[in-house]
Amino acid sequence: MKQKKVRFFINFSFKGTNYHGWQSQPNVNSIQDEMERAMSILLDEQIKLIASGRTDSGVHAHKMIAHFDAKFHSNLNSDFVYKLNQFLPEDISINSIRRVKDDAHARFDALSRTYEYFINSKKTPFGNEFHYNLDQSLDIKAMKEATKLLIQYDNFECFSKSRTDVKTFICNISFADWTLIENGYKFTITANRFLRNMVRAIVGTILDIGLKKKFLDDLVKIIENKDRSLAGFSVPAKGLFLKEIEYPKNIYL
């Protein structure tokens, strides 16, 4: 008799520097490939991971969630997490594995996702793979005003990667703000979903406002014209972190 499979959520972190993003692709190294390979060997069955979303090449994650189906294993606990972490490269770490309802979906059940982007305002030889160096003076007040404008809109085609195959450009941003941190700035944004390259394009456009290359009226025109060519540059992936993903509590068993 064939053993019924059950569903799990796996919570993990990664440094994206050495990977071509989360998703498996031909002839390149991905986080998905590394994790599926390790889990399939340790569980002695083929494991397929479905993540909460895609991250571009070089983007990092403090918290990413993926679901997978497997035969019920009583050893899918902290001991298994420890073994899996020993098996995986140093730049991928597993935080936890939890049983969920059989129809729970890491992508479609997510209520919100939060990203952070880090900018360093002075040169440093340390940690350059985790922030964008920009040693020019920024108008932080104007940048904060720009984030308030973002929340008034829901169509962000202007910040989407061109030639994308998404069915809708509608995203509901619930929070966006800039904060001063040691040696620089941090941009935080939360939404129900994000388009490909959206956060990096938003940061680049608001940086243009902080540098007085663009103004608040320009941001309104950019969003309402839905034209990516009018928006600012896309900042480097290395400063971007997926920080948090929220799910309904009732999907966990």
Steps between C-alpha positions, in 0.01 A plus 500: 500500500638838396581721800310829507713811486449796732595866461765699684617863505876550516631832633853587383751781446762551234774727376428541130844619386606170341163403351293589196196558718266255671352321201654201327630586150707309245880518533510739799514458877181574695389475863212272396742253340722486808212444741310245290817298445585489870145426618444226241815321615425527872131403469566234237222629274472763228423838658357793302490842666244771418615833644307808606647682202805545280804702601734640237866415470696643793199577724513373860234371740473506878180301467375306199225240511448205267264205519567139411317168513665197653414167657428557867834497678507507878861620473405828326591691814786701645738204451417492128544879478845457658597224253370700203700805608816288515427375148433840343756768403587765761296767320166313542356431845179323603311662789206262547265247337130490594210280396220692329160422352520291182368787287725770650701683233819695568432746218123542482428497875751772588324807642795737467868519422750752639824603333785716628759682290827629650708794381838589645592868492872455559758267356581188699702188418255286700163357402488650153300201375213609728447866407525753220771762547379854426710781648285788368277719716134391499185700580347250743191721556414493127563124491258444790236711320549284191425182699171656619403551136567133421232383742236704316536279190459131420611463136879479482561401139755785484724310743462156346765321300421535130371200302359337813223239482294613802122531458465810718718787619280568804683490834366628833780675688415525870826654625800682354756720673862612512697499825845626589731224623866491596704602196202532270133439422248216503189476284223270624194403297212259566240388245276205425713425191787646297580509131838388366762768565234723660678582827833576333330726245308683774821556699685628194218740415475636855878539514469724193258709704745505792773612260264768356516347153124439523221653709173388656300615196723281286416198715128557447553517122718187503238294685202630305669457159589136584823534301814330637726720286389808696593352839844506655782247479481160663732493803739204542348179636762463775331753730158328490373261768172313528431565867161350590204305359168482683251210477163425661566319827233237428704337220743353754426166667 
